[in-house]
Amino acid sequence: MSEATTPDRQSPRTPTPRPGGRSARVRAEVVTATLAEVTEKGYDGLTAEAVATRSGVHKATLYRRWGGVDGLIADALTASADQPWPLPDTGDLQEDLRRITQEVFSVFTGPERGSTPTALISAAQRSDVGATALRGFFAARHRQAAEVAERAIARGELPVGTDGVEVIRAATAPLYYRLFVTGEPLDASTAERAADVAALAARAGLFTPTPKEN
C-alpha cells in the first residue's frame, strides 16, 4: 500500500488535542464528519473539504491538524480504539468469547451500524498511515478483550501463561477473514463456532509459550 500524493492525501499529522475544551470538541466533530463521509462515499470519494463543510471546521484548520484524508482516517480509528468496550464476564471463557464474537458480528453486519466500521476499515487499508492506525486499533481492542482470558487463568480454567491476546485473535480472526478477505457470508453460527474453537484450543494449552529446545 502506498499513500496518495494528491492535496487531500498529504502526509498526515498527529492531532494533539487537549483533554476537554474546544480542541476536544473540534476533534469529535471532525471524527464524526469523517465517519459519515467515508460511509457515504468510501475512500475514493472522501475529501478534506467535504469533512470541513460537514463538521463546520475551517479547512485550513483541518489541514493543519490532520494533514488530509489519510490523517483523518487514522484519527477516526484512534478515536474508535479509545472508546470503552464493555466486556462480558459470565464466569465461563467459552461464553465470554461467544459474546465477543457475536458483538463483532453485530457491529459489522447490523443494518443500522455495520456500514460505518466496514467503510472505515476498508478505507484504512488503502493507505500506509491508515494501515498503521488499523493495526493499532486492533492491537488495542485485543489487549482490552484479553481480560476475559486473564480471568479464566485466575479461575483455573486456562493454563498459567496462556496468551490472552492470542486467544482473542483466534476467536475473531475467522470473522474478519470473511468480512475483509474472502467476502464470504458471515452469520451468527459462524461467529459462535469461532469462539468455541478458540476456547477449546486455549483450554488445551495451545496458546501457552512453547518451551525452547536446548
Helices and strands as residue ranges (DSSP letters): H 21-45, H 48-55, H 59-66, H 69-82, H 93-109, H 115-124, H 128-145, H 147-154, H 164-177, I 178-182, H 188-203
